[in-house]
Structure formats: structure tokens, C-alpha cells
Amino acid sequence: MVPKKADPDSRSRLVLRRFLRRRLAVAGLFLVALFFVFAYLGPFVYKWQYNQLDFQAFLQPPSSEHWFGTTQNGFDMLALTMRGMQKSLIIGLIGAVLSTGIAAVAGAAAGYFSGWTDRVTIALIDLLLVLPSFLIIAILSPVFSGRTWLVFVLLLSAFQWMITARVVRSMTLSMKEREFVYAARFTGVSNWKIIVRHILPNMSSFLIIDATINVSSLILSEVGLSFFGFGVQPPDISLGTLINDHWQSASTPNGYQFYLPAFLLILLVLAVNLVGDGLRDALDPNAGIGGDR
């Protein structure tokens, strides 16, 4: 009797069931999706735009006309927050994909090829780990001032991949001794094809989790640097520049200008971390599928 082939979608369904059992993770995913809709579709339905002045409402508290209030110049705070969240979200996502991609390629190459490739990669990782990334980006920031914010994303990603690359290298050292890798070599598959088709897919769970966690880490890094004037530069807006513009109002009756964007930032980072925790539990084959979190 010929045994039935395993359903190729069975693992995906199992992971989905595990994830859906984590109530906090599902709530986090809902919040992240809501933030995306809020940031990217909100400006099309909301009355006020981030660069539009209301000459009848200077420094007004939250109301039905201006949900987050207005600035002293008459700009709508909700529109500014939506604009800032767009930049923070896209920087976090692009930076996470780049940093995890760099870590996957560098770590897998170091572990698979060994020799001088491994030594050079480890030396580079050790060098970048001891360099103060905040200070380096702050020094380089004036050089790239006025250029595209994508340069800032590249700088953030350049200091985010090292720890992950070490883990990928360790996993590759073990995985390259497996039978399926030997079989691929025997059939003449090139080294890079083995890495891309056989080694990296077998650590995809770890890479997905790492990329998810990197989103929140990079959002916080961007906000911190932009707050001190080393990240996104005016006239661009991010949550960091918005909080920097209004932090002095925190102890005044106009504290809504600071607290509302800051609260949304905290909620966004918390939601992304909850999704990351849920993915980690769902993708971990040793995680139990019973119980809710």
C-alpha cells in the first residue's frame, strides 16, 4: 500500500491555527493592520491634510472638527500624526527586510564556505558590534542631509544585522552536514543554489520572526534619531520629528500634542512585538498548541 503524501499546506494550516490561538498576537496583528489603514488610507477620507492650515483653529484642543487638536500654526495634529506614521512604518518595514536579508546571506555564506569568508565576516561583525551605531549615524547624518530618506534606512540596516548573522552562521554550520546538502552537492548543484534553495528555506521560521522583531526595533531607532535631529529631516515628518516638535508641551494644557503621537508610537511597537511573539510560538515546533495567550 502506497503511503499518502503529506499535504504541502498542512504545516501552514498548523502554524495558522497556533497563531490564531494566541489572542494577544491576533490583537497585535489587528492593531498593526489598523495602523496601516489609519496611516495610508486615512488622509484620503479625513478632512484635513498634514500641510493644510485651519486659520480658524490655532492651538485648539481635540474636538469633533480636529480629533487630535491643532498646533499653534493651525495644522491638524491627526493629519500630522498619520503622515509621521507613514514614514515610521515604511522605514521599519524596509529596514527589517534589508537587515534580515543581509544577515541571512552573510551568515549563511560564512557558515557554508568557512575559511577566509568566515573569518572576514566574523571580523566585520565584531567590528560593527563595538562601534556606537547611534554616534556613527549622527556623524553621517549631516553628510546625507537633504537627500532621500532611503539613505537613512540603509544606515539603520547596516547596524542591525550582526547578531542575526551570527545565529544564521551557527545554524548553517550544522545544516551543511545534513544528508540533503550532500545529495545536492553530489548532483552538481552550485554552492549558492544550495544556500538559497536548501539551507535558507530550512531556517525561514527564524528569519521571519527576526524580521518581525526588527520592525519594532528599527521604528524605535528611527524615532530616537529623528527626535534628536539625526534621522528624518524636515520638511519630512516622522513620529520622531513630531514628538520632538511638541515635547515641551507635555507639561502644559496643550500636552495632547505630545501625548497622542507618543501613545500611538507605544501602541504600534507593542502590537508589532505581540505579532513577533505569536509568530515565534506558532512557528516553533516544540510550542504547545493548547492554551490561549
DAGIGI-V146230 format. One record per helix or strand of 2 or more residues. SS is the DSSP state (helix for helix, strand for strand). FROM is the first residue (numbers start at 1). TO is the last residue. If there is no record, write none. Layout:
<<SS | FROM | TO> <SS | FROM | TO>>
This chain:
<<helix | 10 | 21> <helix | 23 | 40> <helix | 42 | 45> <strand | 75 | 76> <helix | 77 | 113> <helix | 115 | 130> <helix | 133 | 144> <helix | 150 | 158> <helix | 162 | 175> <helix | 179 | 186> <helix | 191 | 227> <helix | 239 | 249> <helix | 256 | 283>>
